[in-house]
């Protein structure tokens, strides 16, 4: 296998690993086995914010591990892909928040989406 083809395979495999790292299947905040389902909205929102922060830390750990084994060219490609994914995640979660309008569940929906998607 040529170096260029090997690099592409490595990049694809690492991208798959990066995007599948973590708890696996994302859950909506109202899913039966979702975390943070007890207490008032403010406590649930804070719980989902904490979940999102933990997921972000885990994502960054995996991302940095993967970057260390990539060539500079592949690091650049991964960085571009990751930036685009973050834009998608943020837009997706903003759209979910907007489904709740200005209601009290909007911040919780946003935090839960960030936790699940990340």
ChimeraX attribute file (.defattr): number of C-alpha atoms within 10 A of each C-alpha:
attribute: neighborCount
match mode: 1-to-1
recipient: residues
	/A:1	6
	/A:2	6
	/A:3	8
	/A:4	9
	/A:5	10
	/A:6	11
	/A:7	16
	/A:8	12
	/A:9	12
	/A:10	15
	/A:11	19
	/A:12	14
	/A:13	11
	/A:14	19
	/A:15	18
	/A:16	11
	/A:17	14
	/A:18	20
	/A:19	16
	/A:20	13
	/A:21	15
	/A:22	15
	/A:23	11
	/A:24	10
	/A:25	9
	/A:26	16
	/A:27	17
	/A:28	16
	/A:29	21
	/A:30	12
	/A:31	10
	/A:32	9
	/A:33	10
	/A:34	14
	/A:35	16
	/A:36	20
	/A:37	17
	/A:38	9
	/A:39	10
	/A:40	8
	/A:41	16
	/A:42	13
	/A:43	14
	/A:44	22
	/A:45	23
	/A:46	16
	/A:47	21
	/A:48	27
	/A:49	21
	/A:50	16
	/A:51	20
	/A:52	21
	/A:53	16
	/A:54	14
	/A:55	20
	/A:56	16
	/A:57	13
	/A:58	15
	/A:59	18
	/A:60	13
	/A:61	12
	/A:62	16
	/A:63	20
	/A:64	12
	/A:65	12
	/A:66	17
	/A:67	16
	/A:68	10
	/A:69	12
	/A:70	17
	/A:71	12
	/A:72	11
	/A:73	10
	/A:74	17
	/A:75	17
	/A:76	13
	/A:77	15
	/A:78	21
	/A:79	14
	/A:80	11
	/A:81	12
	/A:82	16
	/A:83	12
	/A:84	12
	/A:85	14
	/A:86	13
	/A:87	10
	/A:88	13
	/A:89	17
	/A:90	17
	/A:91	12
	/A:92	16
	/A:93	20
	/A:94	18
	/A:95	15
	/A:96	18
	/A:97	21
	/A:98	15
	/A:99	14
	/A:100	15
	/A:101	11
	/A:102	10
	/A:103	11
	/A:104	12
	/A:105	16
	/A:106	19
	/A:107	23
	/A:108	24
	/A:109	25
	/A:110	26
	/A:111	26
	/A:112	32
	/A:113	26
	/A:114	23
	/A:115	24
	/A:116	22
	/A:117	22
	/A:118	25
